[in-house]
Amino acid sequence: MNSHIYDVISQKEVDLLKIVKYISVESIKKIYYHFTVDGLHTEKKTFNGSEVLFIRCEKEMNLPKELKHPLTSQA
């Protein structure tokens, strides 16, 4: 069985590793993150979707090539 995490929403900083350990059971073979995960060793695969992320900032911003924004932040 596979598990999908589309987003993690909290008013406080979240330790994603704790969440992964909590949901990791023997029956789950893979966890698919539908957003960019910082601090975890993950296999990255390119996703080509039609989603758009709008960012308004005063200075130029260089985003990682592998950036995937959460489903809940799509315009």
N, C-alpha and C positions, 0 to 999 in steps of 0.2 A: 504494500500500500504506500502511496505517496501523500504528502501533505503540502498544502499551499498556504503561504502567509502573504497577504496582499498589503498589509500596512500594520503598524503598531502605533496606536494613538494614546498619548498620556499627557497629563499636565506636568509631569516630572520626567527627568532623564531616566531612560529605561536601559537595563543591562540585557541586551538581546541574547547573550550567551545563556543567561539564567532561564529565559523563556524557552530557548531551544532545548536545554537540558530537561525542562519540565515536560515538554511535549514529546520528547524523544522516547519512544517505546520500541520494543523489538519488532513490532509489525510495520513500523514506518521505515521504509528503505531510503527515501529521498525527501528532502524538504526543498520546495521551490519558493524562492523569495521574489516577489514581484516589485522589488525596489532595490536600490544599491545598498549593500550591507557593508558597513565599516567595521573593521576589527575582527572579522571572521574569515577563515580560509574557505573560500567558496569557488566552485567552478563557474566561470562566466561564459554565458552564451549570448550572442547577439540576438536581440529581439527587434524586429522591424514592424512597428505598429503605426497606426495613424494618429496616435495621441499627440497632444501638443502641450508643452510646458512653457508658460509665459513667466519671465523673470524681469522685474523692473528694478534696475539698480543704477546708481550714479556713475560707477566706475566699470570698466571692462571686467568681465568675469570669465575665467577659463574653467570650463567644466570638464570632468574626465570623459573620455570617449565612451566608456562603458556605463555612463550614468543612466539609471532607470528610475524615474520618479514614481511614487506610489499611485495606485489607481485612484485613491481618494483625493489626490491633488491635481487630477487632470482637468483641463479647461473644457 
